[in-house]
Amino acid sequence: MTECMQEAVALVTEQGYSVSKTAASLGITDKLLYNWKTKFEAEQSGTSLTADERAELVTLRKENKELRMEKEILKKANASC
């Protein structure tokens, strides 16, 4: 989440402003602010991955795939010896 999104959500969650009032003052829809709030709460509770965690997961999956392929190649080479 961007800093702007977090600040908008903080107005609702920490400062007690209503979603509709906050959304109107920021020039966004209530639905968008509710979506940001839901996303923020999911990140805080640990049920959602952050962008950094998602990128790390992609990297680890790629590395895991490469290691599995290398393992299979070594198994085949060892079996033929």
VENJO-V24797 format. One record per backbone hydrogen bond with DSSP energy under -0.5 kcal/mol. NH is the residue of the N-H (numbers start at 0). CO is the residue of the C=O. If there is no record, write none. Layout:
# VENJO-V24797
nh=(NH,NH)
co=(CO,CO)
This chain:
# VENJO-V24797
nh=(5,6,7,8,9,10,11,11,12,13,14,15,16,21,22,23,24,25,26,26,27,32,33,34,35,36,37,38,39,40,41,42,43,44,45,46,47,53,54,55,56,57,58,59,60,61,62,63,64,65,66,67,68,69,70,71,72,73,74,75,76,77,78,79,80)
co=(1,2,3,4,5,6,7,8,8,9,9,11,10,17,18,19,20,21,22,23,22,28,29,30,31,32,33,34,35,36,37,38,39,40,41,41,41,49,50,51,52,53,54,55,56,57,58,59,60,61,62,63,64,65,66,67,68,69,70,71,72,73,74,75,77)
